[in-house]
Amino acid sequence: MNETRGKVTWLGHAAFLIETAEGTRVAIDPFIEQNPKFPRGFEYGKLDVVAATHGHFDHFGGDGVELAKKSGAMVVCVFELGLFCQSEGIDRVSGMNKGGAQTVAGVEFRMVQAVHSSGTTAAGKKNPPSDPCGFVLTLPDGFRIYHAGDTNVFSDMALIGELYRPDLALLPIGDFYTMGPREAAKACELLGAPRVIPMHWGTFPALTGTPSALREELSSRGLSTEVIELAPGGSWPR
C-alpha cells in the first residue's frame, strides 16, 4: 500500500477508517462520543461499510448505529449483532459468521475468531449480545489487513497467518481488557505479518500497554516486525 493505493487512519482505541485507491471507505469499530482519543472535528464523510467486531459500547454500540444510519453504509458484522441492527431500523445489514467471507464495495471481508467477551443485555441497547470476531480485509489490489478486534493471543492466529497472509495487522496492546505487548508480540510471530499498527491502548488508565513495550517484546523474540505508531487521526502511509 502506498500514497496512491489507499490509506489506514487510526481514530483512537480500535476505530479505523480504511480507504482504497478505488475510493471505497470502510469504518471499523467506530467509537466517537465517549472516546477521549477520537480526533475532535474529524468527519467520516462518505462511507460504504461500517464493520463491527463486537457490540461493546467502545466498538459499535450507539455510535455504530448512528453512523450507519447517517451514512447509509452497509453494516458488516456477526449474525446476531446484525439482527440487533435491523431492530434499530438499519436497512443495510449483512450479518455473517466466522469462517465466511463476503465482498462489499470491492473489499472482501473474511470473519475470523477473536477471544473476548460478547456483551450482555444488562447494559441495554448499547451492549447487545453477539459473539466477538476479527476481520481480514482483502482490498482490490490484493493488500490484506487483519483487524483482530478485542482479543487475547490464541494459537489459531497461526492459521490466520497461513491462510490469509496479512500484510498489515491491527492488534490490541493495552492489556487488562485485551492482550498486552508480550502477547501481541507472540501474535505477530504467529501471524507472520511484516507490520503492525497497535490499537486499543492509551484510551483509559487501565490500558497500560505501549508501542515501545511492544517493540521491546518483538526484539526479545528476534522479530523484525515494523511497529507503525500512529497518533489518533494519523494515517499510514503518511
Legacy VTK file of the C-alpha trace (Angstrom):
# vtk DataFile Version 3.0
C-alpha trace
ASCII
DATASET POLYDATA
POINTS 238 float
0.000 0.000 0.000
1.333 3.450 -0.882
0.062 7.016 -1.222
-1.786 6.214 -4.467
-3.248 2.911 -3.298
-5.142 3.983 -0.194
-4.530 4.550 3.483
-5.369 3.442 7.009
-6.330 6.117 9.563
-6.410 5.384 13.305
-9.163 7.233 15.178
-8.210 6.154 18.684
-8.986 2.926 20.529
-9.936 0.273 17.908
-11.565 2.690 15.449
-10.132 2.893 11.937
-11.040 4.362 8.580
-9.693 2.330 5.672
-9.686 3.922 2.216
-8.875 2.087 -1.005
-7.410 3.540 -4.182
-10.774 2.972 -5.831
-12.477 5.240 -3.307
-14.120 2.646 -1.037
-14.275 3.834 2.573
-14.647 1.392 5.465
-15.164 2.362 9.118
-14.262 -0.325 11.642
-15.456 -0.214 15.263
-16.493 3.452 15.356
-16.208 4.818 18.903
-16.818 8.554 18.915
-18.739 10.369 21.630
-17.200 8.695 24.698
-13.791 8.129 23.131
-11.319 10.581 24.699
-8.824 9.835 21.916
-11.177 10.399 18.981
-9.803 13.359 16.980
-12.333 16.116 17.565
-13.653 17.672 14.420
-12.980 14.554 12.368
-15.788 13.659 9.974
-16.098 10.209 8.420
-17.718 11.608 5.298
-18.902 9.137 2.669
-18.866 5.542 3.894
-19.506 2.303 2.052
-19.185 -0.092 5.010
-19.354 0.052 8.794
-17.762 -3.138 10.149
-18.187 -4.172 13.781
-16.055 -6.723 15.622
-18.483 -6.896 18.558
-21.227 -4.962 20.301
-19.429 -3.431 23.290
-20.048 0.303 23.655
-16.442 1.164 22.800
-16.543 -0.676 19.463
-20.014 -0.383 17.987
-22.815 0.381 20.440
-24.738 3.593 19.841
-22.024 5.259 17.729
-22.056 2.489 15.139
-25.837 2.529 14.866
-25.959 6.291 14.401
-23.067 6.317 11.910
-24.671 3.565 9.842
-27.988 5.415 9.741
-26.360 8.736 8.878
-24.092 7.368 6.164
-26.358 4.725 4.672
-23.394 2.352 4.699
-23.698 -1.427 4.760
-23.135 -2.865 8.237
-20.951 -5.997 8.204
-20.988 -7.898 11.492
-21.725 -11.225 13.137
-25.257 -12.519 12.525
-26.801 -11.755 15.932
-25.442 -8.216 16.006
-26.956 -7.820 12.551
-30.370 -8.738 13.963
-29.930 -6.034 16.586
-29.060 -3.509 13.871
-32.186 -4.394 11.948
-34.266 -3.961 15.097
-32.787 -0.463 15.377
-34.028 0.442 11.910
-30.832 -0.031 9.907
-31.855 -1.202 6.441
-28.499 -2.233 5.011
-27.138 -5.056 7.167
-25.233 -8.155 6.121
-24.742 -10.393 9.152
-22.347 -13.300 8.704
-20.292 -15.726 10.775
-16.756 -16.912 11.385
-15.014 -18.673 8.538
-17.233 -16.994 5.963
-16.460 -14.175 3.568
-18.381 -11.610 1.577
-17.373 -8.823 -0.764
-18.870 -5.365 -0.296
-17.873 -2.371 -2.431
-14.920 -4.322 -3.801
-13.454 -5.272 -0.407
-13.565 -8.873 0.819
-14.410 -9.289 4.491
-13.314 -12.618 5.954
-14.620 -13.114 9.502
-12.204 -14.840 11.876
-12.019 -15.816 15.530
-11.441 -13.484 18.478
-11.138 -14.425 22.152
-13.118 -11.928 24.206
-16.451 -11.451 25.990
-19.541 -10.931 23.913
-21.898 -8.464 25.538
-24.991 -8.628 27.703
-28.478 -7.201 27.645
-27.896 -5.904 31.197
-26.339 -2.730 29.790
-29.185 -2.161 27.356
-29.049 -1.489 23.671
-25.510 -0.142 23.629
-24.090 -3.541 24.608
-26.084 -6.111 22.596
-25.267 -9.814 22.869
-23.201 -11.184 19.980
-20.062 -13.234 19.506
-16.779 -11.297 19.083
-14.774 -11.618 15.886
-11.922 -10.231 13.832
-11.755 -9.431 10.115
-9.250 -9.991 7.332
-9.929 -7.369 4.674
-8.623 -8.023 1.168
-8.515 -4.780 -0.790
-8.997 -4.707 -4.585
-5.211 -4.559 -5.130
-4.716 -7.711 -3.002
-3.354 -5.915 0.092
-4.639 -7.653 3.225
-5.389 -6.034 6.583
-6.163 -8.056 9.709
-8.201 -6.201 12.339
-8.075 -8.500 15.365
-10.898 -6.852 17.308
-10.646 -7.237 21.073
-8.771 -10.448 21.776
-6.089 -12.312 23.634
-3.428 -14.086 21.606
-4.578 -17.562 20.538
-2.736 -20.329 18.744
-5.057 -20.302 15.724
-3.616 -16.935 14.757
-1.070 -19.162 13.042
-3.903 -20.385 10.796
-4.901 -16.792 10.017
-1.307 -16.168 9.035
-1.081 -19.319 6.922
-4.424 -18.956 5.159
-4.619 -15.203 4.612
-1.050 -13.847 4.979
-1.983 -10.339 6.186
0.283 -7.516 5.017
-0.736 -5.365 7.983
-2.048 -6.376 11.417
-4.096 -4.061 13.647
-3.583 -5.523 17.111
-4.720 -4.501 20.615
-1.847 -3.997 23.049
-3.442 -2.207 26.016
-3.670 -5.160 28.443
-6.426 -5.530 31.075
-9.329 -5.937 28.606
-7.216 -7.431 25.794
-3.745 -8.826 25.287
-0.776 -6.686 26.256
2.547 -6.127 24.487
4.038 -9.539 25.347
1.026 -11.393 23.983
0.801 -9.070 20.965
4.425 -9.839 20.102
3.575 -13.533 20.116
0.579 -12.737 17.905
2.926 -11.051 15.427
5.092 -14.161 15.436
2.119 -16.439 14.788
0.683 -14.208 12.066
3.960 -13.546 10.298
2.719 -10.077 9.378
5.553 -7.716 8.340
3.999 -4.682 10.037
1.605 -3.888 12.873
-0.369 -0.841 13.991
-1.010 -1.014 17.766
-4.546 -0.200 18.874
-6.732 -0.308 21.997
-4.039 1.409 24.086
-3.865 4.736 25.926
-7.617 5.362 25.835
-8.227 4.781 29.549
-5.840 4.473 32.542
-6.340 0.702 32.734
-4.830 0.257 29.261
-1.158 0.373 30.193
0.455 -1.302 27.169
2.509 0.919 24.849
4.037 0.659 21.371
7.530 0.987 22.869
6.843 -2.031 25.095
5.652 -3.933 22.013
8.913 -3.088 20.217
10.888 -4.425 23.173
8.894 -7.662 23.209
9.323 -8.100 19.456
13.054 -7.538 19.795
13.291 -10.099 22.581
11.758 -12.627 20.181
14.153 -11.704 17.418
11.316 -10.424 15.223
11.715 -7.631 12.676
8.030 -6.703 12.571
7.662 -2.989 11.839
5.660 -1.168 14.530
3.731 1.707 12.975
2.878 4.026 15.847
0.105 6.461 14.962
-1.369 9.355 16.889
-5.180 9.493 16.777
-6.085 10.952 13.396
-2.780 9.818 11.919
-2.618 7.740 8.759
-0.396 5.121 7.157
1.131 5.503 4.683
1.810 9.039 5.807
LINES 1 239
238 0 1 2 3 4 5 6 7 8 9 10 11 12 13 14 15 16 17 18 19 20 21 22 23 24 25 26 27 28 29 30 31 32 33 34 35 36 37 38 39 40 41 42 43 44 45 46 47 48 49 50 51 52 53 54 55 56 57 58 59 60 61 62 63 64 65 66 67 68 69 70 71 72 73 74 75 76 77 78 79 80 81 82 83 84 85 86 87 88 89 90 91 92 93 94 95 96 97 98 99 100 101 102 103 104 105 106 107 108 109 110 111 112 113 114 115 116 117 118 119 120 121 122 123 124 125 126 127 128 129 130 131 132 133 134 135 136 137 138 139 140 141 142 143 144 145 146 147 148 149 150 151 152 153 154 155 156 157 158 159 160 161 162 163 164 165 166 167 168 169 170 171 172 173 174 175 176 177 178 179 180 181 182 183 184 185 186 187 188 189 190 191 192 193 194 195 196 197 198 199 200 201 202 203 204 205 206 207 208 209 210 211 212 213 214 215 216 217 218 219 220 221 222 223 224 225 226 227 228 229 230 231 232 233 234 235 236 237
